[in-house]
């Protein structure tokens, strides 16, 4: 069946995307098949015949692989995991759900380069510490938040012995010590050792690696000026596609390109260069995934404390 001009008679089954990330837009330029990979309360993940997974989002937050829809979660209830779809003429067609999403004329989004100069190092460090304390106080049981006091030495409680922390936390502390002691980029081995640690579509170790790479690539002149990131990016991205989930590998590759959900970009830029006193960026970042925003923040801490 040719779906190129398919438009269900009811407006309820046809939607035009409001915006789309640059990588998602480019990956939908050719006709291809696909299927629904997973569903969340905020949208659905779809897998097509190229490497990039796309997220059909009912929220307004944009990302390189996000397609923002003018619809509520109830409108995509006919969609189920494993359902087949077809990309044709820049339309995403779900034949079994009588649903068509047009991506012909949306706003194509990608983050702009940082617009403000970095804060002095002492101010950046204080901002990172105060943010970490705030996150730890409210979220210490979620994701990797429990490692923040050890990374930044702000807890009044004695540090636990090495045997009292998880292998993942021990690897994170080792990564930070490596970067501080050498004043160089981390080794690819140290980052690769974190891949796949945790559960879910994006395990905690993967989210942390995304945070480290995003900070290094977006603010490389501030963190490690003059050092070549290309080899590190390539080795970590290649390992991610071998060792962890496709979604995690996609997000890690995005981070290596300096790309991420706008909530993560805005929070990172505020930590490094923001001027306002009471930002909403941290709260929005923490709302990214169940605990993924926290784990990405821990990656920022590792990178920025170096």
N, C-alpha and C positions, 0 to 999 in steps of 0.2 A: 504493500500500500504506500502511496506517495503522500507524505505529510507536509509537503512544502508549503501549501497554502491552507492547511487545516486550521479552522477557527470554529470552535463549538458554537452553536446557535445561542446559547446562554452566556451572557457576560460573566457569569459565575465561574466558567471554565476557561477563561482567557485573561491573562495578565501581562502587562508590559513592565519589564524590570525598570526600576528607577535609576539604579547605578550598578556598575559592575567593575570589579577589580581588573587591572590591566592584564594580569596573567590569565584570568578566567576568560576575558574577552578574546585574547589572541588564541586561546585553546579551543574556542568554539567556532573558529573560522571555516572549518571543514565539516562536511556531513559525516556522522559517525553514530554508532550505537552506544548504549550504556545501561546502567542500572542504578537503583537506589542502594547506597551502601549502608546508611544508618539514619535514624531520626532522633531529633532532640526536641525539647519544648520550644526552641527558637528557630528551627528550620530543619533542613535535610541535607545530607551529604550525598552527592552523586558521583559515580565513577564512569568515565567515558574511555574511549580507546587511546587517549594520550595519557601521559603520566600524572597530570594534574587533577586532583579531586576538586570539586567545586561545592560551595556551601550556599544553598538557597535559603536566604535569611529573611525572617519576618521582622527583624530589627533594623535600625537605621545605621548602625555602625558598619563602616566599610573596611574592606581588606583586599589584598591582591587576588584572592581566590573566592571572594564573596560576591554573590548576586543578590542585591537588595530588592525585595518585592513589596508592592503596596497591598499587602494582604495580611490577614490575621492567621494565627496558627490553625484555626478551625477550617480555613479555606483549603488547607493541604491535607486534611484528614483522610481523603481517599487514597493518599500515597502510602504505600507499605514497603517495608524492607524487601529488597530483592526484585522489586517491580522493574520491568524493562522500560527504557525510554529511547528516544531517538532525537539526535541533533540534526536539524536540516533547515537551511535558509535562515540561520540564526534564530531558530525556535527550538525550545526544549519541549518535546511532545511526550506526554504520558498517555498512550492510547487506552490502557485499561482503566484510567481514571478520568477520561474525557477532559484532560487538562493540558493547556498549551501556555507556555511562558515565552514571551518574545524578548529577545535580547538584541534587537535590531538597532534601537535608537536610545540606549541608556547613556547616562554620563559615565565615561570611563575614568576610573579613579586610580591614582597612585600617589604615594606620599611625596611631598615636596622636600627638598634638602632642608636641613636646619636653618632657621631664619635668624636666630639670635646667637651672639657669641657665647662661649662657655663661661660659666661662673669661675671665680678663682678656686683653686683646688681645695682650700680649707672650707669654703662655703659649699662646694659640691659634697665633700665628705660629710659635713654636718647635715646636709639635706638627706643624704642616703641613710645616715644613722637615725635621724628623727623619723623618717618614713618607715624604716625597718622596725623601730620600736612600736610605732602605731600599728603596723601589720601584725607584729608578733603579739601585741596585747589583745587584738581582736580575733586573730586567726591562728593562734599557736598550735592548734590541733590539726590544721589543714595543710595538705601538701608538704612542702619542705620548709615551712615557716619555723619549725623547731630548731633549724640549724642557724638561723640568723644571729642569735646572741654569740655563738662561737665564731662566726665569720667577722663580726664587728666588735666583739669584746665589750658589749654593753650590759651584760647581765651581772647582777650582784651575787648570783649564786655561783658556787665553785663549778668549774668545768668538769664534766663527766670524763671518766677515763675512756680511752679509746675503745675498750671492749664494751662500753655501755652505749655506743652509738652504732647506727646501722652501717653496713658496708657502703651504701650510697652516700651517706653523710661523710664518712671517712674519705671517700673519693673526692667529694666536693671540697673538703678542707685541704686535701693534698693539692688539688688544682689551684686553689687560691694561694697556697704557700709557694707553689712553683712559679706562679706569675709574679708574686711580690719579690721573691728572692732573686729571680733572673732579670726582672725588668724587661722581659721579652714576651712575645705572644706565647700562649700555652702550646704544649706539644699536641699534635693531633691525637696521639695515643691517650692522653689524659681526657680529652673530650670524648673520644670514641668509647672509652671504658664506661661512660655514663649512659650510653645509648641503650634503650630498651629496659631501663631500670624502672620498675613500677608497672602499673596495669592500666588498661583502658586504651582508647584510640590514640591518645598522646601521653605516654608514661611520663612520670615526673622528671626522670633524667633527661628525656628528650626536650621537655619544655625548658629545663635549665640550659641545655646546650643552645637552644634557640635564643634564649636571653643573652647568653655570652656572645654569640655570633652577631646578633643584631646590634648590641652595644659596640662591639669592635668595628663592625662595618659602617655603621651610621656615624660614629664619632671616633674614627680611627686616628684623626689628627690630634685628638685630645688624649686618647688613652695610650696609643703606641705610635706616635708620629714617625713616619718614614719606614715603617716595617711592612713587608709585603704579606698581605693576607691571602693572596690567590691560592697558594699551595695548601695552606691550612683549610680554607673553604672547600677546596676540591676534595681533599682527603676525607674530611668529616662528612660532606654530603654523599660521597660515594659509599662510605661505610653505613650511613643512615639507611640507604636503600637496601642494603644487605641485612641489617641487624634489627630494624624496628618496623613499625607500621608504615604504610604508604602515606597516611595523613601526616604523621610525624616527620617523615622524610621530606614531604612537600614543604612543611612549615620551616624545617631546618634549611632547606635550599632557599626559601624566601628570605630568611634571616641573613643568609650569606650574600644575598643580593641587596641587603638593606631594606627589605620589605617586610611588612607585618600588618596585622589589624591596627587600625588607627588608634585604638585605645592603648595599645602597647607602645606605639610610636610617641604618642603625646605624653605618656607617663615617663618614658625614657628621656625625651627632650626636656621635660620639666626638671628632672633630676640633674641634668647637666647644665641647663641654661635658663630655666624658667625664672620669671621675675615676680609673678603673683604670689601672694602669701598663703592663700587658702585654696589650693587647686582641687578640682573634682577628678583630676586625672587618676589618682591612686584608686579611688572608689570604682571608677569605670574599669580600670585595669583588673582589679580583683573580681569583677563581675564577668571576666572573660573565662568561660568554662567553669567547672566546679572548683578546681584548685589550680588550673593551669596558669592563671594570672599571677598567683603567688609564686609558683615555681619559676616563671619567667623573671619575676622580680629578683629572686635569689640569683639567677644568672646575671642580672644587672649588677648586683652587689659584688659578685666575684670579679666581674670585668672592671667595674669602676674603682674597687678597692685596690686594684693593682696600680 
